[in-house]
């Protein structure tokens, strides 16, 4: 998607702080972190958002969560972290390319938001 910020980051056209990459996902540091660990896990395939995901996207969505757990382990935050999808503008989604937030490294309160 030529006008998608995250697609351009994945393609190397827009600078970012890459954390991890494999054949299916691309992980970057969030530019406005809400905790000591705050990364975004992006599918390399452009999917507008969770509500637009299709059955064939289930594997990549699962992969995104497994990568989140791997990064949490590497960063030593396994005692508590969150994975969050913002869906739609009212939730705070501002880039319309599916992305999973991994947030941790501090105490989390409930309810969020």
RODO-2510 file (C-alpha; in nm, 4 decimals, decimal comma):
residues 113
     n   res          X          Y          Z
     1     x     0,0000     0,0000     0,0000
     2     x     0,1973     0,3055    -0,1219
     3     x     0,0504     0,5622     0,1197
     4     x     0,0691     0,3413     0,4321
     5     x     0,3266     0,4549     0,6895
     6     x     0,3868     0,1018     0,8200
     7     x     0,4147    -0,0488     0,4695
     8     x     0,6785     0,2154     0,3939
     9     x     0,8677     0,1267     0,7128
    10     x     0,8585    -0,2427     0,6243
    11     x     0,9874    -0,1585     0,2749
    12     x     1,2723     0,0514     0,4190
    13     x     1,1376     0,3763     0,2698
    14     x     1,0602     0,5391     0,6061
    15     x     1,3054     0,5295     0,8972
    16     x     1,2106     0,3372     1,2101
    17     x     1,3742     0,1591     1,5011
    18     x     1,3432    -0,2051     1,3986
    19     x     1,3408    -0,4613     1,6787
    20     x     1,2782    -0,7861     1,4902
    21     x     1,1868    -0,9144     1,1467
    22     x     1,1014    -1,2493     0,9956
    23     x     0,9154    -1,3620     0,6839
    24     x     0,5743    -1,2649     0,8252
    25     x     0,6190    -0,9829     1,0772
    26     x     0,8130    -0,6630     1,1336
    27     x     0,8545    -0,5188     1,4848
    28     x     0,9381    -0,1573     1,5688
    29     x     0,9742     0,0576     1,8780
    30     x     0,6702     0,2809     1,9357
    31     x     0,7553     0,6485     1,8813
    32     x     0,5480     0,7492     2,1877
    33     x     0,6133     0,4666     2,4347
    34     x     0,3685     0,4237     2,7222
    35     x     0,6003     0,1911     2,9176
    36     x     0,9667     0,0870     2,9208
    37     x     0,8784    -0,1759     2,6603
    38     x     0,6351    -0,0561     2,3946
    39     x     0,6772    -0,2132     2,0546
    40     x     0,4451    -0,2544     1,7584
    41     x     0,4197    -0,5899     1,5860
    42     x     0,3171    -0,5451     1,2230
    43     x     0,2203    -0,8068     0,9686
    44     x     0,4183    -0,7610     0,6487
    45     x     0,0930    -0,8162     0,4611
    46     x    -0,1153    -0,4984     0,4587
    47     x    -0,4324    -0,5611     0,6585
    48     x    -0,6224    -0,2407     0,7334
    49     x    -0,7254    -0,3482     1,0842
    50     x    -0,8553    -0,6351     1,2925
    51     x    -1,2141    -0,5869     1,1773
    52     x    -1,0976    -0,6180     0,8145
    53     x    -0,8939    -0,9352     0,8769
    54     x    -1,0077    -1,2479     0,6949
    55     x    -0,9983    -1,6174     0,7855
    56     x    -0,6768    -1,6576     0,5862
    57     x    -0,5120    -1,3978     0,8152
    58     x    -0,5545    -1,6120     1,1277
    59     x    -0,2054    -1,7604     1,1006
    60     x    -0,0325    -1,4223     1,0810
    61     x    -0,2410    -1,2878     1,3708
    62     x    -0,1351    -1,5872     1,5778
    63     x     0,2268    -1,5352     1,4725
    64     x     0,2073    -1,1742     1,5913
    65     x     0,1120    -1,2933     1,9422
    66     x     0,3886    -1,5527     1,9509
    67     x     0,6421    -1,2861     1,8536
    68     x     0,5035    -1,0637     2,1325
    69     x     0,5651    -1,3440     2,3844
    70     x     0,9173    -1,3977     2,2466
    71     x     1,0065    -1,0292     2,2792
    72     x     0,8541    -1,0141     2,6291
    73     x     1,0776    -1,3048     2,7294
    74     x     1,3870    -1,1424     2,5755
    75     x     1,3166    -0,8181     2,7615
    76     x     1,2472    -0,9877     3,0945
    77     x     0,8886    -0,8678     3,1308
    78     x     0,7190    -1,2062     3,1496
    79     x     0,5770    -1,1226     3,4936
    80     x     0,3321    -0,8812     3,3341
    81     x     0,2679    -0,7245     2,9969
    82     x    -0,0212    -0,6388     2,7687
    83     x    -0,0920    -0,7012     2,4050
    84     x    -0,3411    -0,4566     2,2589
    85     x    -0,5124    -0,3992     1,9270
    86     x    -0,6733    -0,0594     1,8788
    87     x    -0,9641    -0,1017     1,6382
    88     x    -1,0944     0,2100     1,4701
    89     x    -1,0413     0,5800     1,5326
    90     x    -1,2448     0,5893     1,8576
    91     x    -0,9978     0,3450     2,0145
    92     x    -0,7000     0,5588     1,9200
    93     x    -0,5999     0,3760     1,6024
    94     x    -0,4258     0,6334     1,3854
    95     x    -0,2376     0,4162     1,1351
    96     x    -0,4670     0,1852     0,9444
    97     x    -0,2349    -0,1118     0,9094
    98     x    -0,3024    -0,3866     1,1634
    99     x    -0,0555    -0,3677     1,4518
   100     x    -0,0292    -0,5279     1,7924
   101     x     0,1078    -0,3224     2,0811
   102     x     0,3307    -0,5051     2,3305
   103     x     0,3455    -0,2932     2,6458
   104     x     0,5290    -0,3848     2,9655
   105     x     0,8060    -0,3163     3,2096
   106     x     0,5870    -0,1321     3,4610
   107     x     0,2810    -0,2103     3,6709
   108     x    -0,0407    -0,2116     3,4702
   109     x    -0,3682    -0,0861     3,6136
   110     x    -0,7216    -0,2054     3,5410
   111     x    -0,9330    -0,0918     3,3747
   112     x    -0,7091     0,0398     3,0980
   113     x    -0,7824     0,3541     2,8971
***
